Amino acid sequence: VLADYGAFVEIAPGVEGLIHVSEMSWSQHLRSAQDFMQVGDTVEAVILTLDREERKMSLGIKQLMPDPWSAIEAKYAVGTKHHAKVRNFTNFGVFVELEEGVDGLIHISDLSWQKKIKHPSEFCKVGDEMEVVVLEIDRE
């Protein structure tokens, strides 16, 4: 069964577990379960929690893939250039995605050295690809 918040998968006849959408990808951009799987798909998952009394099991898929933040300093060292995709705007800057699960903020004051930007939408639009330089890494 698929729901917006996750997928119930059958482990064995009469035994089901829930894969919450937040456990399907390292990305912070939560989507719906339908973006990751369809009814009838066979999936590999890890058991995250098991409550025998409540007969509940939580499962995860992203745990089968490396956490992109585990070696962040090596891959995205301060001062290195990368390509990123514009994901969202705020009044104070642009949020970009370097890879699934790794987002960055470009402060509005760092968008241009040539002209004063009042709002990030003057500089770029959602979906644009841009070259960025890592200025700082914040694991939180």
C-alpha positions as CSV (number, residue, x, y, z in Angstrom):
1,V,0.0,0.0,0.0
2,L,1.3,3.4,-0.9
3,A,0.5,6.6,0.9
4,D,1.9,10.1,0.7
5,Y,3.8,9.6,3.9
6,G,5.3,6.2,3.0
7,A,4.8,2.6,1.8
8,F,3.6,-0.5,3.6
9,V,5.6,-3.5,2.4
10,E,4.9,-7.1,2.9
11,I,8.0,-8.9,4.4
12,A,6.3,-12.3,4.6
13,P,2.6,-13.3,4.4
14,G,0.9,-11.4,7.3
15,V,4.0,-9.4,8.2
16,E,4.2,-5.8,7.0
17,G,6.5,-2.9,7.7
18,L,6.4,0.8,7.0
19,I,9.0,2.7,5.0
20,H,8.4,6.3,5.8
21,V,9.1,8.7,2.9
22,S,11.9,10.3,5.0
23,E,13.7,6.9,5.1
24,M,13.6,6.5,1.3
25,S,16.2,9.1,0.4
26,W,19.0,11.2,2.0
27,S,17.4,14.3,0.4
28,Q,15.7,16.8,2.7
29,H,13.2,17.5,-0.1
30,L,10.5,15.1,1.0
31,R,8.4,13.8,-1.8
32,S,5.7,11.1,-1.8
33,A,6.3,7.4,-1.8
34,Q,5.1,7.2,-5.4
35,D,8.2,9.1,-6.4
36,F,10.3,6.1,-5.2
37,M,8.3,3.0,-5.8
38,Q,5.1,1.6,-7.2
39,V,2.7,-1.1,-5.9
40,G,4.1,-4.5,-6.7
41,D,7.8,-3.4,-6.7
42,T,10.3,-5.6,-4.9
43,V,12.4,-3.5,-2.6
44,E,15.4,-4.1,-0.3
45,A,15.2,-2.4,3.1
46,V,16.8,-2.3,6.5
47,I,14.8,-2.9,9.7
48,L,15.1,0.3,11.8
49,T,12.8,-0.5,14.6
50,L,10.8,-3.5,15.6
51,D,8.0,-3.4,18.3
52,R,6.8,-7.0,18.9
53,E,4.1,-5.9,21.3
54,E,2.6,-3.3,18.9
55,R,3.4,-5.5,15.9
56,K,5.0,-2.6,14.2
57,M,8.2,-2.5,12.0
58,S,9.9,0.6,10.6
59,L,12.1,0.1,7.5
60,G,14.5,2.2,5.6
61,I,16.0,2.2,2.1
62,K,18.4,5.1,2.3
63,Q,20.5,3.2,4.9
64,L,21.6,0.9,2.0
65,M,23.3,3.9,0.3
66,P,26.2,5.9,1.7
67,D,25.3,9.0,3.6
68,P,26.5,11.9,1.4
69,W,27.5,13.8,4.6
70,S,29.9,11.1,5.8
71,A,32.8,12.5,3.7
72,I,31.4,16.0,3.0
73,E,34.7,17.8,3.7
74,A,36.6,15.7,1.2
75,K,34.1,15.9,-1.6
76,Y,33.1,19.6,-1.1
77,A,36.2,21.1,0.5
78,V,36.1,24.9,1.3
79,G,37.2,26.8,-1.8
80,T,36.2,24.2,-4.4
81,K,33.9,24.9,-7.3
82,H,30.8,22.7,-8.1
83,H,27.6,22.8,-10.2
84,A,24.4,23.1,-8.2
85,K,20.7,23.3,-9.0
86,V,18.5,26.1,-7.6
87,R,15.9,24.6,-5.4
88,N,14.2,27.5,-3.6
89,F,14.4,31.2,-2.8
90,T,14.1,33.2,0.4
91,N,14.5,36.9,1.0
92,F,18.1,36.3,2.2
93,G,19.3,33.9,-0.4
94,V,19.1,30.9,-2.7
95,F,19.0,27.3,-1.6
96,V,20.8,25.0,-4.1
97,E,21.3,21.2,-4.3
98,L,24.8,19.9,-5.0
99,E,23.6,16.3,-5.0
100,E,20.8,14.4,-3.4
101,G,21.0,15.0,0.3
102,V,23.5,17.9,0.1
103,D,22.0,21.4,0.0
104,G,23.7,24.8,0.3
105,L,22.7,28.4,0.9
106,I,24.0,31.2,-1.2
107,H,23.5,34.4,0.8
108,I,22.0,37.2,-1.3
109,S,25.2,39.3,-0.7
110,D,27.3,36.5,-2.4
111,L,25.2,36.3,-5.6
112,S,26.9,39.2,-7.4
113,W,29.9,41.4,-6.9
114,Q,28.8,43.7,-9.8
115,K,25.3,44.7,-8.8
116,K,23.0,45.0,-5.8
117,I,20.5,42.1,-5.8
118,K,17.2,43.0,-3.9
119,H,15.7,39.5,-4.3
120,P,17.3,36.3,-5.6
121,S,14.7,36.0,-8.3
122,E,16.4,38.9,-10.1
123,F,19.5,36.7,-10.4
124,C,18.2,33.2,-11.1
125,K,15.2,31.0,-11.2
126,V,14.2,27.6,-9.6
127,G,15.7,24.8,-11.7
128,D,18.7,26.8,-12.9
129,E,22.1,25.2,-12.8
130,M,24.9,27.4,-11.6
131,E,28.5,27.2,-10.6
132,V,29.1,27.7,-6.9
133,V,32.1,27.9,-4.6
134,V,32.0,26.3,-1.1
135,L,32.6,29.0,1.5
136,E,31.8,27.0,4.6
137,I,30.5,23.6,5.7
138,D,27.9,23.3,8.5
139,R,26.9,19.8,9.3
140,E,23.9,21.0,11.3
